[in-house]
Amino acid sequence: MNAVEYCLLHGLKAAGPEHPALLSTGETLSYGALEQRVSQFAVGLREASVCPGDRVGMLMLDTPDIVAMHLATMAVGAIAVAISSRASPEELGQILGIVRPGTLVIDGEFAEVAVPAVAKALPRTRLIRRERDLAAWKSTPAAPLVLVPRKPSDPAFWVMTSGTTGAPKAVEHHHRNVGMCAEYYEQVLGCSQNDRLFATSRFHFAYAIGNMFAALRMGAGNILLERWATAPSVAETVERFKPSVMLSVPAVYHRLLEAGLVKSAPFRALRHYVSAGERMPPQIWTAWEDAGGHPILDGLGCSECVYMIIGNTPLRRKPGSSGEAMPSVELRIVDDAGAVIEASDTPGRLEVRMPSTCEGYRSVGDRLDGPPQRPAEQFRPGGWFATGDEYLRDAEGFYHHRGRTGDMLRVSGIWVSPSEIEDALAGQASVAESAAVLGESDIGLAEIVLYVVPAGGADHAVAAGAARECLARALPRYKQPRRFEVVADLPRTATGKIQRHKLRELLRRDHH
C-alpha cells in the first residue's frame, strides 16, 4: 500500500479531476492539478537522491506546495516531517538533531534561520528552496504519479510534538495510520466531497495533517491559511472561500469572539465548528453559541493518534465536556495502579485504543535504523495508549477533562483538578482567563497558585479580588488557591495550549 493512494488517488477518483482540492489565497488546485504537482515533486525528490526511509523536512508556509511535498515524500517511500515556521535557531537545531533529514525544503523567508542551523547541525543535508527549485520542478512536463509500494508498517510521516512539557520529540506514524482518517468527518459530521474543510492550525500539527488526509480521502475541498491564524485572517478566509466546517482551537475561537465576528453572515453560514488542541472553557462554548447560533463541538485529539479520540457531536453534546468516544475508538479510565475505573464521576488516567496510534517516539541520539521508543508508561499492554490526560466519565457517558497528568495538583494529600478551579471563574467579567499550578509556600508546603489574566481594561487588583471572592464561594477551602498572580498573558504553545511548566518555572524563580 501507499497512503497517497488511499487518500489523494481515492479522492481524485471520487470527486473528479476538476473538483477543487486545495484552496488558498495564492493558488487553488483541483484534484487533477494536485496529482500532477505531487508527481512533479516526486520526480524531483528521486532526482535529488531521496530514497525510501529517508526523512524530508519541510520548513514552509502553508501553501498547496507544502501539501504536495508532504504527499510526494510519502509517494516515494520517504518520511515527511513538517517543521514549525516559528522555531527559533535553538529549537530548529534541536529538531534537526532529531529528524536528521537528508533533504530540507524551505521557503525563502526562513533561509536566515535554516541555512546556518543546517550548516551547523547537518552540513550534508541538501537544501531545496521553494522559490527556485520547486518552481523548476513545477515547470517539468506532466507524468503519471508513480507510487513506491510500502508495507502498512513502514513509516510515512513524523509529527513534532508541540512542547507543553519542554523538549521536542518526533511522533512516528506509519502508512496504515491513515486508514481511519475520514471516519469522524463522515460518520459524526456528515461530510462528503461537497464540503470545504478549514483547519486554522498550521500544517506541522497533527490536527491539520489529519484534516488533510480526511479531505483528500472524501474528495472534499481543503482550505489553507498561509500564515498563523489571526482573527482578521480567519475572517477573510471564511468570507472568501466559504467553508462548511471549521476546525480550530479555543484560543482562536476566543479571539474571534472578542473581535465580534461570530454574528457575521459568513460565520453563521458554516455548518459545524470543531475545537481540539486544548479543553474548551465553558464560557467560550456558551458565548459562541449565544452569539452565532452554532455550537462548538469540543473534542480531544493528540499527536500520537492524529484523529479525534473523544468528541461532542451535533446530536449529543454537553458544555464543559470533551464528549464521547469517536468511531473505532475504545476508551478506559484507570487508576494509578492501572486498574480500570468502572464508577462514574471518578477521575483517573485516560487510555485509548484506536487504529491510528503511533509507533513511538524519536529523540536526539536515537538510531534511525532501529524501532522508535515505546515508553512503558504510555504504551500499555493490549494495544492501549496512555494519553497523559486526567479524565472522568459522568453518569450520562460524557468524558470530562481534568487536566494533564503532570498538571494535577496534590495538596495535603488530596488531588485537585486545575480545570475545576478555572471553570469556577466562568462568567467573571473582570477575568479573561486563568491557569492553576502547584507552588510552594514560604515554609515549603504545597499550595495552589492561580495566574489571572484581567479582561480588557480591568484593574489588576480588581481582577485578582474578584477571582478570590468567586472561588471562595464556589469551591471548598482545600481547592481554593492561596496565591493570585496577575499577568498580561499566559504562556502558550503555537496550538494555544497553556504551558504550565513555564508557569511553574516562573514560580521557582520567584521563590528563589
Stockholm file with secondary structure:
# STOCKHOLM 1.0

chainA/1-512         MNAVEYCLLHGLKAAGPEHPALLSTGETLSYGALEQRVSQFAVGLREASVCPGDRVGMLMLDTPDIVAMHLATMAVGAIAVAISSRASPEELGQILGIVRPGTLVIDGEFAEVAVPAVAKALPRTRLIRRERDLAAWKSTPAAPLVLVPRKPSDPAFWVMTSGTTGAPKAVEHHHRNVGMCAEYYEQVLGCSQNDRLFATSRFHFAYAIGNMFAALRMGAGNILLERWATAPSVAETVERFKPSVMLSVPAVYHRLLEAGLVKSAPFRALRHYVSAGERMPPQIWTAWEDAGGHPILDGLGCSECVYMIIGNTPLRRKPGSSGEAMPSVELRIVDDAGAVIEASDTPGRLEVRMPSTCEGYRSVGDRLDGPPQRPAEQFRPGGWFATGDEYLRDAEGFYHHRGRTGDMLRVSGIWVSPSEIEDALAGQASVAESAAVLGESDIGLAEIVLYVVPAGGADHAVAAGAARECLARALPRYKQPRRFEVVADLPRTATGKIQRHKLRELLRRDHH
#=GR chainA/1-512 SS CCHHIIIIIHHHHHHCTTSEEEECSSCEEEHHHHHHHHHHHHHHHHHTTCCTTCEEEEECCSSHHHHHHHHHHHHTTCEEEECCTTCCHHHHHHHHHHHCCSEEEECGGGHHHHHHHHHHHCTTCEEEEIIIIIHHHHTSCCCCCCCCCCCTTSEEEEEECCCSSSSCCEEEEEGGGGTTTTHIIIIISCCCTTCEEEECSCTTSHHHHHHHHHHHHHTCEEECCSSCCCHHHHHHHHHHHCCSEEEECHHHHHHHHHTTCTTSHHHHTCSEEEECSSCCCHHHHHHHHHHHSCCEEEEECCTTTCSCSEECCSSSCCTTSCBEECTTCEEEEECTTSCBCCSTTCCEEEEEECTTCCCEEECTTCCTTSCCBCCTTTEEGGGEEEEEEEEEECTTSCEEEEEEGGGCEEETTEEECHHHHHHTTTTCTTEEEEEEEEEECTTSCEEEEEEEEECTTCCHHHHHHHHHHHHHHHSCGGGSCSEEEECSCCCBCTTSCBCHHHHHHHHHHHHC
#=GC SS_cons         CCHHIIIIIHHHHHHCTTSEEEECSSCEEEHHHHHHHHHHHHHHHHHTTCCTTCEEEEECCSSHHHHHHHHHHHHTTCEEEECCTTCCHHHHHHHHHHHCCSEEEECGGGHHHHHHHHHHHCTTCEEEEIIIIIHHHHTSCCCCCCCCCCCTTSEEEEEECCCSSSSCCEEEEEGGGGTTTTHIIIIISCCCTTCEEEECSCTTSHHHHHHHHHHHHHTCEEECCSSCCCHHHHHHHHHHHCCSEEEECHHHHHHHHHTTCTTSHHHHTCSEEEECSSCCCHHHHHHHHHHHSCCEEEEECCTTTCSCSEECCSSSCCTTSCBEECTTCEEEEECTTSCBCCSTTCCEEEEEECTTCCCEEECTTCCTTSCCBCCTTTEEGGGEEEEEEEEEECTTSCEEEEEEGGGCEEETTEEECHHHHHHTTTTCTTEEEEEEEEEECTTSCEEEEEEEEECTTCCHHHHHHHHHHHHHHHSCGGGSCSEEEECSCCCBCTTSCBCHHHHHHHHHHHHC
//
